[in-house]
Amino acid sequence: MDHYSRTKAIADQLTLMANGTPLLGGGTLRTCVLRPPGIYGPEEQRHLPRVASHIKKRLFMFRFGDRKTRMNWVHVQNLVQAHMLAAEGLTMAKGYVASGQAYYINDGESVNLFEWMAPLFEKLGYSQPWIQVPTSCVYLTAAVMEYLHLALRPICTIPPLLTRSEVLSVAVTHTFQIAKARTQLGYAPDKFSFADAVERYVQATTPQPRCCIVLTLLRLLLMLLLLFALLGLALYFLGLQPLQAVVERL
C-alpha cells in the first residue's frame, strides 16, 4: 500500500534474479539479500527522533493494537555484522554459501512496540500512552491524513502523524526467524538495549553543561571588566578634584 515497501520488494526480487549473471570481464555475479526490520542505534534519524518529537508534542497519548502483538528490531551494529558476513558468504573461500539466498536479520528477539518504547517516554519525562483506541479508528485516521497530505501538497507540506502501513506494522504481529543466517553465515547478534540508544539520543539533544559553564564564565568576565571600568572612572574623577583645588589657589 506504500511506495517504499513495494519498491523494496521489487529490488529484493531483482537482486535475487541477478544472481548467476555472467560478467563481461569474465566470472559470475553473485548476489544475496538481507531483510532487516526497523533499525535503531547511534545516530539513527528515521524512527527515534520522529517518535520523540511526537511525544514532546503530546501526540502519542494513545495506544492501539493487542498488547501481545510482536515485532522485530535490529541494532545497526548487528546489521553491519550481517553485511560483512554476507559479503564473505559470496566468495569462493566460503563456497558461495550466500549466493542466491535471502536472509532475515534482526536482534533475535520479538517485542511489543509500546513496551519497547517505554524507555523513550521515561527519559523524556512523559507518561506512557494510556488511552486505548480501536485499531480500525487509527487506521481510518491514518488513511485520511495520507489523502490530506497528498491533496495539500501543492500548497503546503503536512507530514501525516501515522501512515496506514505504520498502523499495520504496530497492530499486526510480524516476526522472522534468523536461524538461516545463523547457520549459513555464522550470524550471531550481540545483545543491545534500546534504553542505551535513548540515553545517547537524549545526551546528544540536551545542551551540554560545559556550554553553560562557558557562558557563565563569559558573563562573569564581562561583569568584572565593567566593574573595573567603573572603578577606573571613579578614581580618575577623584584624582581631578584635588588638582583643580590646587589650580584655584594658585
Salt bridges, closest charged atoms under 4 A:
ASP12 OD2 - ARG35 NE 2.73
GLU109 OE2 - LYS191 NZ 2.21
GLU146 OE2 - ARG164 NE 3.21
GLU166 OE2 - ARG46 NH2 3.80
GLU166 OE2 - ARG50 NH1 2.55
GLU199 OE1 - LYS123 NZ 2.64
